[in-house]
């Protein structure tokens, strides 16, 4: 009886994973349609604050991405220099910088991170 219960739970788990993958694929396809030059330009002008509906939806999707691809902005010199790094996912292990690019403002770093996440979305 216990084996039957475990196999039913595994089957339900698999169905849940399949359903989530299908949902995520449809959502990703819908988000790709929202990414236009206008939306990218809007983010470049104002990376923080109120955004249009399309940009808000894109940002919401990008923020909930898997933690294995977690990219962050790291301030390397207070109020002067920022870089983009990838989190290791391991406690106590420092993030690794993804390139040598240095940004002179936090807003520029935020926009560069936005563009990297869009690039990753288009590859998926």
N, C-alpha and C positions, 0 to 999 in steps of 0.2 A: 504494500500500500504506500509505503514511504517513497519508493522509487517512482511510482506513478505520480505522486504529488510533486516530486522534484522535476519530473519531465514536463509536467503541465506548467510549472513555474518557468522553466527554461523556455518552453514554447511561447509563453506569454511575453517573456522578456525579449525574445527574438522578434516577435511581431511588433512589439513596442519600438525596437530599434529600427526595424524596416519602415514603420510608419513615420518615425522621426526623420529618417533619411529622406523619404519622399517629400515630407513637409518642407524640410530644409532646402531641397533642390528647387521646389516650386517658389519658395520665398527668395532664394538666391537669384533665380531667373527674373522675378518681379523687381528685385532691387537693381539688377543690372540695367533694366530699362529706365530706371530713375536717374542713373548716373549720366549726366550730360555736361557739356562744357559750361552751361549756365550754373549748374549745381556746384561744379568744381570751382568756378570763379567766385560764387557766393561764399564757399568755405574759405577760399584764399583771402577774401576781404574781411570776413568776420568768423574766425574759427570758434569763437565763444559767443554766447548770447543767443538771442532769438534767431531761428532759422525758418526757412520755408518748409512746407510740409514734406516735400520730396527730400530735402537735405536732412531733415529730422529723422525720417524713416531710414535713410541710408546710414546715418550715424548710429541709430538704435541697433540696426542689424550688425554693424561692424563691432560695436561694443560687446555684443554677446557671443563673439567668436570663441572657438575652443582655446583653452589655456596653453596648448602645445605651441601655438603661434602667437603667444602674448608678446606684443611689442610695446615698449614704453619709451617715454622721453626722460633722459637723464640730464640733470643740470651738472655740468662738469666744472664750471666756474660760476659761482653765484651771480645771477643777474647779468651774465655776460656771454655764456656759452652753453649750448645744449647739443645733445647727440641722441640718436635713436639706438635702442638696445633690445635684445630679445631676452626674456626671462628664462631662467634655466628650469624652473619647475621643481627645484630641489632646495630645501631649506638650508640656508647658510652659503649657498653658491651664488656668486655675484652674476648679474646679467652680463651678456657679451654684446659688444657693439657690433652692429651689422655692417658698417662701412666706416670710412674715414671722414665722412661729411660732418662739418661743424656748422651749427646755425647760430647766428648772432642775436636772434630774438626767439622767445618762446612761441610766438605766433607762427613764425616760419617753420619751426620744428614741428608744431602741431599739424600744419598743412602738409609737410613732407611725410609725416606719419600717416595722415589720411590718404595720401597718394599711394603709399606702400600697401596699405590695407586694401585699397581698391585693386591694385595690381594682384595681390594675393587672391582676392575674390574672383577676378577674371580668370586666374589660372585654375581655380577649383572646379 
